[in-house]
Amino acid sequence: MTRQAREQFIATLAMLLTLAVGGALVGGLSGGLLVPITAVLVMAYAKGRFVILDFMELRASRSALRPALLAWPALLLSLALARSVLVAFIG
């Protein structure tokens, strides 16, 4: 591992940890409100994107696997947001 790759790895890891702690804080203090839940889901997608692109080394790849792996968390988190919206409006 080169020095530049190690520095990029540490920066990405720090960003992931920051997003995880931020998501936990926002989620814990949200009280079931829709905007904080949406913020937590956006942070979850950002974490998934970092993992897919950097830790799975697909950032430079142009294969069909990359968009499929990025679409998977987007689909799941969209369903989670739809459920939260339904719960908020229906009760």
Gaussian input, Z-matrix of N, CA and C with variables (Angstrom, degrees):
# hf/3-21g

backbone

0 1
 N
 C     1     B1
 C     2     B2     1     A1
 N     3     B3     2     A2     1     D1
 C     4     B4     3     A3     2     D2
 C     5     B5     4     A4     3     D3
 N     6     B6     5     A5     4     D4
 C     7     B7     6     A6     5     D5
 C     8     B8     7     A7     6     D6
 N     9     B9     8     A8     7     D7
 C    10    B10     9     A9     8     D8
 C    11    B11    10    A10     9     D9
 N    12    B12    11    A11    10    D10
 C    13    B13    12    A12    11    D11
 C    14    B14    13    A13    12    D12
 N    15    B15    14    A14    13    D13
 C    16    B16    15    A15    14    D14
 C    17    B17    16    A16    15    D15
 N    18    B18    17    A17    16    D16
 C    19    B19    18    A18    17    D17
 C    20    B20    19    A19    18    D18
 N    21    B21    20    A20    19    D19
 C    22    B22    21    A21    20    D20
 C    23    B23    22    A22    21    D21
 N    24    B24    23    A23    22    D22
 C    25    B25    24    A24    23    D23
 C    26    B26    25    A25    24    D24
 N    27    B27    26    A26    25    D25
 C    28    B28    27    A27    26    D26
 C    29    B29    28    A28    27    D27
 N    30    B30    29    A29    28    D28
 C    31    B31    30    A30    29    D29
 C    32    B32    31    A31    30    D30
 N    33    B33    32    A32    31    D31
 C    34    B34    33    A33    32    D32
 C    35    B35    34    A34    33    D33
 N    36    B36    35    A35    34    D34
 C    37    B37    36    A36    35    D35
 C    38    B38    37    A37    36    D36
 N    39    B39    38    A38    37    D37
 C    40    B40    39    A39    38    D38
 C    41    B41    40    A40    39    D39
 N    42    B42    41    A41    40    D40
 C    43    B43    42    A42    41    D41
 C    44    B44    43    A43    42    D42
 N    45    B45    44    A44    43    D43
 C    46    B46    45    A45    44    D44
 C    47    B47    46    A46    45    D45
 N    48    B48    47    A47    46    D46
 C    49    B49    48    A48    47    D47
 C    50    B50    49    A49    48    D48
 N    51    B51    50    A50    49    D49
 C    52    B52    51    A51    50    D50
 C    53    B53    52    A52    51    D51
 N    54    B54    53    A53    52    D52
 C    55    B55    54    A54    53    D53
 C    56    B56    55    A55    54    D54
 N    57    B57    56    A56    55    D55
 C    58    B58    57    A57    56    D56
 C    59    B59    58    A58    57    D57
 N    60    B60    59    A59    58    D58
 C    61    B61    60    A60    59    D59
 C    62    B62    61    A61    60    D60
 N    63    B63    62    A62    61    D61
 C    64    B64    63    A63    62    D62
 C    65    B65    64    A64    63    D63
 N    66    B66    65    A65    64    D64
 C    67    B67    66    A66    65    D65
 C    68    B68    67    A67    66    D66
 N    69    B69    68    A68    67    D67
 C    70    B70    69    A69    68    D68
 C    71    B71    70    A70    69    D69
 N    72    B72    71    A71    70    D70
 C    73    B73    72    A72    71    D71
 C    74    B74    73    A73    72    D72
 N    75    B75    74    A74    73    D73
 C    76    B76    75    A75    74    D74
 C    77    B77    76    A76    75    D75
 N    78    B78    77    A77    76    D76
 C    79    B79    78    A78    77    D77
 C    80    B80    79    A79    78    D78
 N    81    B81    80    A80    79    D79
 C    82    B82    81    A81    80    D80
 C    83    B83    82    A82    81    D81
 N    84    B84    83    A83    82    D82
 C    85    B85    84    A84    83    D83
 C    86    B86    85    A85    84    D84
 N    87    B87    86    A86    85    D85
 C    88    B88    87    A87    86    D86
 C    89    B89    88    A88    87    D87
 N    90    B90    89    A89    88    D88
 C    91    B91    90    A90    89    D89
 C    92    B92    91    A91    90    D90
 N    93    B93    92    A92    91    D91
 C    94    B94    93    A93    92    D92
 C    95    B95    94    A94    93    D93
 N    96    B96    95    A95    94    D94
 C    97    B97    96    A96    95    D95
 C    98    B98    97    A97    96    D96
 N    99    B99    98    A98    97    D97
 C   100   B100    99    A99    98    D98
 C   101   B101   100   A100    99    D99
 N   102   B102   101   A101   100   D100
 C   103   B103   102   A102   101   D101
 C   104   B104   103   A103   102   D102
 N   105   B105   104   A104   103   D103
 C   106   B106   105   A105   104   D104
 C   107   B107   106   A106   105   D105
 N   108   B108   107   A107   106   D106
 C   109   B109   108   A108   107   D107
 C   110   B110   109   A109   108   D108
 N   111   B111   110   A110   109   D109
 C   112   B112   111   A111   110   D110
 C   113   B113   112   A112   111   D111
 N   114   B114   113   A113   112   D112
 C   115   B115   114   A114   113   D113
 C   116   B116   115   A115   114   D114
 N   117   B117   116   A116   115   D115
 C   118   B118   117   A117   116   D116
 C   119   B119   118   A118   117   D117
 N   120   B120   119   A119   118   D118
 C   121   B121   120   A120   119   D119
 C   122   B122   121   A121   120   D120
 N   123   B123   122   A122   121   D121
 C   124   B124   123   A123   122   D122
 C   125   B125   124   A124   123   D123
 N   126   B126   125   A125   124   D124
 C   127   B127   126   A126   125   D125
 C   128   B128   127   A127   126   D126
 N   129   B129   128   A128   127   D127
 C   130   B130   129   A129   128   D128
 C   131   B131   130   A130   129   D129
 N   132   B132   131   A131   130   D130
 C   133   B133   132   A132   131   D131
 C   134   B134   133   A133   132   D132
 N   135   B135   134   A134   133   D133
 C   136   B136   135   A135   134   D134
 C   137   B137   136   A136   135   D135
 N   138   B138   137   A137   136   D136
 C   139   B139   138   A138   137   D137
 C   140   B140   139   A139   138   D138
 N   141   B141   140   A140   139   D139
 C   142   B142   141   A141   140   D140
 C   143   B143   142   A142   141   D141
 N   144   B144   143   A143   142   D142
 C   145   B145   144   A144   143   D143
 C   146   B146   145   A145   144   D144
 N   147   B147   146   A146   145   D145
 C   148   B148   147   A147   146   D146
 C   149   B149   148   A148   147   D147
 N   150   B150   149   A149   148   D148
 C   151   B151   150   A150   149   D149
 C   152   B152   151   A151   150   D150
 N   153   B153   152   A152   151   D151
 C   154   B154   153   A153   152   D152
 C   155   B155   154   A154   153   D153
 N   156   B156   155   A155   154   D154
 C   157   B157   156   A156   155   D155
 C   158   B158   157   A157   156   D156
 N   159   B159   158   A158   157   D157
 C   160   B160   159   A159   158   D158
 C   161   B161   160   A160   159   D159
 N   162   B162   161   A161   160   D160
 C   163   B163   162   A162   161   D161
 C   164   B164   163   A163   162   D162
 N   165   B165   164   A164   163   D163
 C   166   B166   165   A165   164   D164
 C   167   B167   166   A166   165   D165
 N   168   B168   167   A167   166   D166
 C   169   B169   168   A168   167   D167
 C   170   B170   169   A169   168   D168
 N   171   B171   170   A170   169   D169
 C   172   B172   171   A171   170   D170
 C   173   B173   172   A172   171   D171
 N   174   B174   173   A173   172   D172
 C   175   B175   174   A174   173   D173
 C   176   B176   175   A175   174   D174
 N   177   B177   176   A176   175   D175
 C   178   B178   177   A177   176   D176
 C   179   B179   178   A178   177   D177
 N   180   B180   179   A179   178   D178
 C   181   B181   180   A180   179   D179
 C   182   B182   181   A181   180   D180
 N   183   B183   182   A182   181   D181
 C   184   B184   183   A183   182   D182
 C   185   B185   184   A184   183   D183
 N   186   B186   185   A185   184   D184
 C   187   B187   186   A186   185   D185
 C   188   B188   187   A187   186   D186
 N   189   B189   188   A188   187   D187
 C   190   B190   189   A189   188   D188
 C   191   B191   190   A190   189   D189
 N   192   B192   191   A191   190   D190
 C   193   B193   192   A192   191   D191
 C   194   B194   193   A193   192   D192
 N   195   B195   194   A194   193   D193
 C   196   B196   195   A195   194   D194
 C   197   B197   196   A196   195   D195
 N   198   B198   197   A197   196   D196
 C   199   B199   198   A198   197   D197
 C   200   B200   199   A199   198   D198
 N   201   B201   200   A200   199   D199
 C   202   B202   201   A201   200   D200
 C   203   B203   202   A202   201   D201
 N   204   B204   203   A203   202   D202
 C   205   B205   204   A204   203   D203
 C   206   B206   205   A205   204   D204
 N   207   B207   206   A206   205   D205
 C   208   B208   207   A207   206   D206
 C   209   B209   208   A208   207   D207
 N   210   B210   209   A209   208   D208
 C   211   B211   210   A210   209   D209
 C   212   B212   211   A211   210   D210
 N   213   B213   212   A212   211   D211
 C   214   B214   213   A213   212   D212
 C   215   B215   214   A214   213   D213
 N   216   B216   215   A215   214   D214
 C   217   B217   216   A216   215   D215
 C   218   B218   217   A217   216   D216
 N   219   B219   218   A218   217   D217
 C   220   B220   219   A219   218   D218
 C   221   B221   220   A220   219   D219
 N   222   B222   221   A221   220   D220
 C   223   B223   222   A222   221   D221
 C   224   B224   223   A223   222   D222
 N   225   B225   224   A224   223   D223
 C   226   B226   225   A225   224   D224
 C   227   B227   226   A226   225   D225
 N   228   B228   227   A227   226   D226
 C   229   B229   228   A228   227   D227
 C   230   B230   229   A229   228   D228
 N   231   B231   230   A230   229   D229
 C   232   B232   231   A231   230   D230
 C   233   B233   232   A232   231   D231
 N   234   B234   233   A233   232   D232
 C   235   B235   234   A234   233   D233
 C   236   B236   235   A235   234   D234
 N   237   B237   236   A236   235   D235
 C   238   B238   237   A237   236   D236
 C   239   B239   238   A238   237   D237
 N   240   B240   239   A239   238   D238
 C   241   B241   240   A240   239   D239
 C   242   B242   241   A241   240   D240
 N   243   B243   242   A242   241   D241
 C   244   B244   243   A243   242   D242
 C   245   B245   244   A244   243   D243
 N   246   B246   245   A245   244   D244
 C   247   B247   246   A246   245   D245
 C   248   B248   247   A247   246   D246
 N   249   B249   248   A248   247   D247
 C   250   B250   249   A249   248   D248
 C   251   B251   250   A250   249   D249
 N   252   B252   251   A251   250   D250
 C   253   B253   252   A252   251   D251
 C   254   B254   253   A253   252   D252
 N   255   B255   254   A254   253   D253
 C   256   B256   255   A255   254   D254
 C   257   B257   256   A256   255   D255
 N   258   B258   257   A257   256   D256
 C   259   B259   258   A258   257   D257
 C   260   B260   259   A259   258   D258
 N   261   B261   260   A260   259   D259
 C   262   B262   261   A261   260   D260
 C   263   B263   262   A262   261   D261
 N   264   B264   263   A263   262   D262
 C   265   B265   264   A264   263   D263
 C   266   B266   265   A265   264   D264
 N   267   B267   266   A266   265   D265
 C   268   B268   267   A267   266   D266
 C   269   B269   268   A268   267   D267
 N   270   B270   269   A269   268   D268
 C   271   B271   270   A270   269   D269
 C   272   B272   271   A271   270   D270

   B1=1.4421
   B2=1.5298
   B3=1.3130
   B4=1.4586
   B5=1.5225
   B6=1.3088
   B7=1.4693
   B8=1.5253
   B9=1.3333
   B10=1.4631
   B11=1.5252
   B12=1.3200
   B13=1.4630
   B14=1.5201
   B15=1.3214
   B16=1.4587
   B17=1.5301
   B18=1.3378
   B19=1.4620
   B20=1.5233
   B21=1.3324
   B22=1.4634
   B23=1.5271
   B24=1.3099
   B25=1.4596
   B26=1.5257
   B27=1.3275
   B28=1.4620
   B29=1.5245
   B30=1.3306
   B31=1.4685
   B32=1.5207
   B33=1.3174
   B34=1.4612
   B35=1.5152
   B36=1.3150
   B37=1.4598
   B38=1.5263
   B39=1.3296
   B40=1.4669
   B41=1.5286
   B42=1.3181
   B43=1.4700
   B44=1.5245
   B45=1.3223
   B46=1.4659
   B47=1.5261
   B48=1.3178
   B49=1.4641
   B50=1.5260
   B51=1.3231
   B52=1.4637
   B53=1.5202
   B54=1.3207
   B55=1.4694
   B56=1.5278
   B57=1.3194
   B58=1.4677
   B59=1.5245
   B60=1.3278
   B61=1.4703
   B62=1.5238
   B63=1.3301
   B64=1.4626
   B65=1.5104
   B66=1.3109
   B67=1.4606
   B68=1.5092
   B69=1.3293
   B70=1.4667
   B71=1.5258
   B72=1.3262
   B73=1.4646
   B74=1.5310
   B75=1.3177
   B76=1.4696
   B77=1.5180
   B78=1.3097
   B79=1.4660
   B80=1.5149
   B81=1.3157
   B82=1.4575
   B83=1.5093
   B84=1.3144
   B85=1.4554
   B86=1.5289
   B87=1.3387
   B88=1.4657
   B89=1.5146
   B90=1.3117
   B91=1.4601
   B92=1.5112
   B93=1.3146
   B94=1.4550
   B95=1.5166
   B96=1.3387
   B97=1.4590
   B98=1.5173
   B99=1.3114
   B100=1.4599
   B101=1.5311
   B102=1.3197
   B103=1.4678
   B104=1.5313
   B105=1.3367
   B106=1.4702
   B107=1.5360
   B108=1.3097
   B109=1.4675
   B110=1.5185
   B111=1.3381
   B112=1.4602
   B113=1.5256
   B114=1.3176
   B115=1.4681
   B116=1.5288
   B117=1.3122
   B118=1.4689
   B119=1.5306
   B120=1.3282
   B121=1.4544
   B122=1.5222
   B123=1.3258
   B124=1.4683
   B125=1.5237
   B126=1.3380
   B127=1.4716
   B128=1.5266
   B129=1.3127
   B130=1.4660
   B131=1.5245
   B132=1.3349
   B133=1.4597
   B134=1.5276
   B135=1.3276
   B136=1.4670
   B137=1.5266
   B138=1.3283
   B139=1.4715
   B140=1.5253
   B141=1.3138
   B142=1.4615
   B143=1.5184
   B144=1.3228
   B145=1.4583
   B146=1.5248
   B147=1.3353
   B148=1.4585
   B149=1.5199
   B150=1.3030
   B151=1.4667
   B152=1.5177
   B153=1.3245
   B154=1.4667
   B155=1.5240
   B156=1.3157
   B157=1.4602
   B158=1.5188
   B159=1.3282
   B160=1.4621
   B161=1.5223
   B162=1.3134
   B163=1.4589
   B164=1.5266
   B165=1.3160
   B166=1.4565
   B167=1.5303
   B168=1.3354
   B169=1.4660
   B170=1.5221
   B171=1.3189
   B172=1.4632
   B173=1.5245
   B174=1.3304
   B175=1.4615
   B176=1.5310
   B177=1.2948
   B178=1.4679
   B179=1.5243
   B180=1.3054
   B181=1.4588
   B182=1.5241
   B183=1.3024
   B184=1.4683
   B185=1.5285
   B186=1.3166
   B187=1.4605
   B188=1.5249
   B189=1.3074
   B190=1.4630
   B191=1.5229
   B192=1.3147
   B193=1.4594
   B194=1.5252
   B195=1.3234
   B196=1.4673
   B197=1.5326
   B198=1.3269
   B199=1.4741
   B200=1.5228
   B201=1.3276
   B202=1.4614
   B203=1.5218
   B204=1.3289
   B205=1.4602
   B206=1.5216
   B207=1.3234
   B208=1.4573
   B209=1.5268
   B210=1.3131
   B211=1.4702
   B212=1.5274
   B213=1.3137
   B214=1.4599
   B215=1.5262
   B216=1.3386
   B217=1.4747
   B218=1.5224
   B219=1.3356
   B220=1.4694
   B221=1.5238
   B222=1.3152
   B223=1.4623
   B224=1.5269
   B225=1.3173
   B226=1.4644
   B227=1.5243
   B228=1.3271
   B229=1.4552
   B230=1.5268
   B231=1.3247
   B232=1.4723
   B233=1.5201
   B234=1.3184
   B235=1.4636
   B236=1.5269
   B237=1.3313
   B238=1.4658
   B239=1.5241
   B240=1.3288
   B241=1.4631
   B242=1.5226
   B243=1.3268
   B244=1.4650
   B245=1.5268
   B246=1.3163
   B247=1.4624
   B248=1.5205
   B249=1.3215
   B250=1.4672
   B251=1.5123
   B252=1.3147
   B253=1.4677
   B254=1.5215
   B255=1.3265
   B256=1.4689
   B257=1.5233
   B258=1.3073
   B259=1.4611
   B260=1.5249
   B261=1.3426
   B262=1.4614
   B263=1.5164
   B264=1.3380
   B265=1.4584
   B266=1.5288
   B267=1.3231
   B268=1.4723
   B269=1.5173
   B270=1.2964
   B271=1.4639
   B272=1.4590
   A1=107.91
   A2=115.37
   A3=119.53
   A4=110.74
   A5=114.73
   A6=119.01
   A7=111.17
   A8=116.94
   A9=120.91
   A10=110.97
   A11=117.96
   A12=121.22
   A13=110.60
   A14=117.11
   A15=120.63
   A16=110.97
   A17=117.25
   A18=120.86
   A19=111.48
   A20=116.49
   A21=119.95
   A22=110.29
   A23=117.15
   A24=121.59
   A25=110.98
   A26=116.97
   A27=121.04
   A28=110.51
   A29=117.40
   A30=120.34
   A31=111.42
   A32=117.21
   A33=120.73
   A34=110.92
   A35=117.25
   A36=121.05
   A37=111.19
   A38=116.79
   A39=120.31
   A40=110.83
   A41=117.17
   A42=120.46
   A43=110.49
   A44=117.48
   A45=120.74
   A46=111.23
   A47=116.77
   A48=119.95
   A49=111.33
   A50=117.32
   A51=120.95
   A52=110.96
   A53=116.93
   A54=120.38
   A55=111.23
   A56=117.05
   A57=119.95
   A58=111.30
   A59=116.21
   A60=119.57
   A61=110.50
   A62=117.07
   A63=120.58
   A64=112.18
   A65=116.74
   A66=120.45
   A67=112.67
   A68=115.69
   A69=119.61
   A70=111.03
   A71=117.02
   A72=120.41
   A73=111.74
   A74=116.11
   A75=119.51
   A76=110.31
   A77=117.14
   A78=120.41
   A79=113.01
   A80=116.27
   A81=120.27
   A82=113.26
   A83=116.64
   A84=121.13
   A85=113.54
   A86=117.10
   A87=119.98
   A88=113.40
   A89=117.88
   A90=120.29
   A91=112.96
   A92=118.20
   A93=121.37
   A94=114.35
   A95=118.60
   A96=121.03
   A97=110.31
   A98=116.11
   A99=120.89
   A100=112.99
   A101=119.00
   A102=121.32
   A103=111.51
   A104=120.10
   A105=118.36
   A106=112.78
   A107=116.74
   A108=119.23
   A109=110.00
   A110=116.56
   A111=120.72
   A112=110.52
   A113=117.55
   A114=121.20
   A115=110.67
   A116=117.02
   A117=120.60
   A118=110.34
   A119=117.85
   A120=120.47
   A121=111.68
   A122=117.72
   A123=120.72
   A124=109.90
   A125=117.03
   A126=120.17
   A127=110.74
   A128=117.37
   A129=120.67
   A130=110.42
   A131=117.23
   A132=119.55
   A133=110.54
   A134=116.89
   A135=120.19
   A136=110.47
   A137=116.96
   A138=119.96
   A139=110.55
   A140=116.67
   A141=119.89
   A142=112.11
   A143=116.26
   A144=120.64
   A145=110.67
   A146=117.38
   A147=119.99
   A148=111.15
   A149=117.51
   A150=120.64
   A151=110.68
   A152=116.60
   A153=120.34
   A154=110.89
   A155=117.09
   A156=119.40
   A157=113.34
   A158=117.48
   A159=119.00
   A160=113.76
   A161=117.75
   A162=119.72
   A163=112.36
   A164=117.50
   A165=119.77
   A166=111.11
   A167=115.73
   A168=124.08
   A169=112.79
   A170=115.99
   A171=120.39
   A172=112.68
   A173=117.87
   A174=120.45
   A175=111.37
   A176=118.23
   A177=121.66
   A178=112.13
   A179=117.67
   A180=121.56
   A181=111.14
   A182=116.06
   A183=121.93
   A184=110.72
   A185=115.85
   A186=119.94
   A187=110.62
   A188=116.32
   A189=121.66
   A190=111.49
   A191=117.09
   A192=121.23
   A193=111.79
   A194=116.80
   A195=120.75
   A196=113.04
   A197=120.89
   A198=118.83
   A199=112.85
   A200=116.96
   A201=119.23
   A202=110.81
   A203=116.95
   A204=120.36
   A205=111.80
   A206=118.61
   A207=121.15
   A208=111.55
   A209=117.13
   A210=120.63
   A211=111.57
   A212=117.44
   A213=121.08
   A214=112.65
   A215=120.64
   A216=118.40
   A217=111.97
   A218=117.78
   A219=119.77
   A220=110.32
   A221=117.10
   A222=121.26
   A223=110.96
   A224=116.97
   A225=120.20
   A226=112.38
   A227=117.16
   A228=120.34
   A229=111.45
   A230=117.72
   A231=120.30
   A232=110.43
   A233=116.89
   A234=120.06
   A235=110.98
   A236=117.02
   A237=120.21
   A238=110.81
   A239=117.42
   A240=120.62
   A241=110.67
   A242=117.40
   A243=120.41
   A244=110.72
   A245=117.36
   A246=120.60
   A247=111.03
   A248=117.19
   A249=120.90
   A250=111.27
   A251=117.39
   A252=121.48
   A253=109.85
   A254=116.70
   A255=119.96
   A256=112.13
   A257=116.47
   A258=120.03
   A259=110.84
   A260=116.89
   A261=120.99
   A262=111.65
   A263=117.91
   A264=120.08
   A265=113.53
   A266=116.69
   A267=118.91
   A268=110.74
   A269=116.62
   A270=118.36
   A271=109.84
   D1=127.23
   D2=179.54
   D3=-77.45
   D4=167.95
   D5=-179.36
   D6=-64.02
   D7=-41.54
   D8=179.50
   D9=-64.14
   D10=-40.70
   D11=178.68
   D12=-66.50
   D13=-39.24
   D14=178.44
   D15=-65.30
   D16=-41.56
   D17=178.21
   D18=-64.75
   D19=-39.83
   D20=177.46
   D21=-66.41
   D22=-39.47
   D23=177.19
   D24=-60.66
   D25=-46.56
   D26=-179.29
   D27=-65.37
   D28=-39.79
   D29=177.96
   D30=-64.29
   D31=-42.21
   D32=178.42
   D33=-66.53
   D34=-41.11
   D35=177.65
   D36=-62.57
   D37=-41.23
   D38=177.55
   D39=-63.69
   D40=-40.13
   D41=178.15
   D42=-65.18
   D43=-40.93
   D44=178.49
   D45=-63.40
   D46=-43.44
   D47=178.81
   D48=-65.48
   D49=-39.20
   D50=177.12
   D51=-63.39
   D52=-44.07
   D53=178.14
   D54=-64.97
   D55=-37.46
   D56=179.68
   D57=-66.30
   D58=-46.58
   D59=179.46
   D60=-66.35
   D61=-42.40
   D62=177.96
   D63=-62.33
   D64=-42.25
   D65=177.84
   D66=-64.10
   D67=-39.30
   D68=178.24
   D69=-65.92
   D70=-41.62
   D71=178.98
   D72=-65.91
   D73=-47.50
   D74=179.88
   D75=-64.47
   D76=-42.85
   D77=179.04
   D78=-64.34
   D79=-38.15
   D80=-179.94
   D81=-71.24
   D82=-30.20
   D83=-177.85
   D84=-100.03
   D85=3.95
   D86=-173.13
   D87=-71.40
   D88=-33.56
   D89=-178.15
   D90=67.63
   D91=21.74
   D92=178.39
   D93=80.50
   D94=11.78
   D95=178.16
   D96=-76.42
   D97=152.63
   D98=-171.38
   D99=-73.43
   D100=-40.22
   D101=-177.14
   D102=-64.50
   D103=-47.33
   D104=177.57
   D105=-64.48
   D106=-33.81
   D107=177.19
   D108=-64.05
   D109=-41.02
   D110=177.11
   D111=-63.46
   D112=-40.19
   D113=178.37
   D114=-62.93
   D115=-41.33
   D116=178.59
   D117=-64.55
   D118=-39.86
   D119=179.18
   D120=-68.00
   D121=-36.24
   D122=175.82
   D123=-65.64
   D124=-41.56
   D125=176.60
   D126=-63.42
   D127=-37.10
   D128=178.67
   D129=-65.19
   D130=-39.64
   D131=177.43
   D132=-65.67
   D133=-41.10
   D134=178.84
   D135=-61.10
   D136=-41.39
   D137=177.67
   D138=-63.39
   D139=-44.88
   D140=178.72
   D141=-61.76
   D142=-38.68
   D143=178.92
   D144=-64.88
   D145=-43.54
   D146=176.78
   D147=-60.47
   D148=-43.39
   D149=-179.34
   D150=-64.18
   D151=-45.29
   D152=-177.89
   D153=-65.73
   D154=-47.05
   D155=-174.57
   D156=-77.52
   D157=-41.62
   D158=-173.79
   D159=-94.13
   D160=-50.94
   D161=-175.09
   D162=-77.38
   D163=-26.20
   D164=174.40
   D165=-93.45
   D166=1.77
   D167=176.76
   D168=55.84
   D169=46.52
   D170=178.20
   D171=-107.56
   D172=8.57
   D173=-178.47
   D174=-62.99
   D175=-41.31
   D176=-178.62
   D177=-92.00
   D178=-4.96
   D179=-176.89
   D180=-79.96
   D181=146.46
   D182=176.17
   D183=-120.10
   D184=28.01
   D185=-178.77
   D186=-80.09
   D187=169.49
   D188=179.25
   D189=-73.57
   D190=-15.59
   D191=-179.95
   D192=-69.13
   D193=-34.79
   D194=-177.62
   D195=-60.56
   D196=-54.44
   D197=179.09
   D198=-66.21
   D199=-30.59
   D200=177.93
   D201=-66.90
   D202=-41.76
   D203=178.82
   D204=-70.43
   D205=-29.72
   D206=176.56
   D207=-77.01
   D208=-28.91
   D209=-179.90
   D210=-75.74
   D211=-29.45
   D212=-177.03
   D213=-61.26
   D214=-53.61
   D215=177.27
   D216=-66.26
   D217=-31.37
   D218=177.75
   D219=-62.53
   D220=-41.98
   D221=178.70
   D222=-65.59
   D223=-47.79
   D224=-179.18
   D225=-63.66
   D226=-41.19
   D227=-179.83
   D228=-72.73
   D229=-29.41
   D230=173.69
   D231=-66.31
   D232=-40.17
   D233=176.73
   D234=-65.64
   D235=-38.20
   D236=177.17
   D237=-65.31
   D238=-38.06
   D239=177.43
   D240=-68.07
   D241=-40.88
   D242=177.80
   D243=-61.93
   D244=-39.88
   D245=177.12
   D246=-63.74
   D247=-42.25
   D248=179.62
   D249=-64.99
   D250=-38.57
   D251=177.93
   D252=-65.60
   D253=-44.71
   D254=178.02
   D255=-61.16
   D256=-43.28
   D257=179.32
   D258=-64.79
   D259=-38.66
   D260=-178.99
   D261=-67.59
   D262=-37.13
   D263=-176.36
   D264=-90.44
   D265=-32.70
   D266=-179.50
   D267=-87.03
   D268=-37.08
   D269=176.13
   D270=114.11

